[in-house]
Amino acid sequence: MASWLAAGCGDNGDGDSPQEFGTAQVRLEAMSSTNTMANQLEFEDPSGTLYSMTSLTIAVEELEFDLPANISCGDIGGEFDARVQCDDDGALGGEDQIKIDGPFVFNVLEGTSTPDLSTIRIPAIGYTTVDLEVDTARIEDNTVPRDADIIDHTVVAFSDFEFMNSKRELMLDFSFKAEAKASADDLPQAAVADGGTLVLQLDVANWLDSIPVTDCLMAGSLKSRDGLVTLDDEAIDDCGDAEAQFESNFEDSLRLKIEPPPETM
């Protein structure tokens, strides 16, 4: 654990001592706003073909949490993990930010990450905006084995679906650098409580918007090899811009949820 003051926040400029706001956990998970079955993670392509996700791995570079205008880095005291920093943007006219430095690799459906995010806490504050910065996983980061599918990729996901009355598997295999941003405006409560959890939810429902996987299979732009269909930056014809479109869909998919401390649930 590192002293928060040592992390760069210092005095708040008003002569007041920093205060401890309590701490909150952060969790990354996936959900679908269009699920038709419990315990399934479902999404559709433009033709209405239904996909059920079975695996999702994401490489995350950094998580950013914008502080409200009335709280600056200098107001926050306490001790936090060395990965947790406070970035003083107020002097430049922006909001101060709490940051969790990566890189991380998340096995989202299993709820695990390397390094382990579940051991890291941030101040329990009413954040205004959250950014999830993703980038390709690198061998030198030592976050996953050298032969892992996510190496040199950002998102790798597997999903079951049916095509021409046969069971198939879709692999999403994309490499890009992007920020998924979510506002706290729609949250029912202003701040995460001490001991609570700020949940970052990726809504996969629209991940295939404007990506005509079924049509591309029918046209031969995508091939099924031993039942596996791979959608990546090598797709051609109508699916040729799949990676750019997926990146845009991903950026719009982040949602926020607050969970109270376990003893109050």
Secondary structure, 3 states (H helix, E strand, C coil): CEECHHHCCCCCCCCCCCECCCEEEEEEEEECCCCCCCCCCEEECCCCCEEEEEEEEEEEEEEEEECCCCCCHHHECCEECCCEEEECCHHHCCCCEEEEEEEEEEEHHHCEEECCHHHCEEECCCCCEEEEEECCECHHHCCCCCCCCCECCCEEEEEEEEECCEEEEEEEEECCCEEEEEECCCCCCCCCCCCCEEEEEEEHHHCCCCCCHHHHHHHCCCCEECCEEEECCCCCHHHCCHHHHHHHHHHCCEEEEEECCHHHC
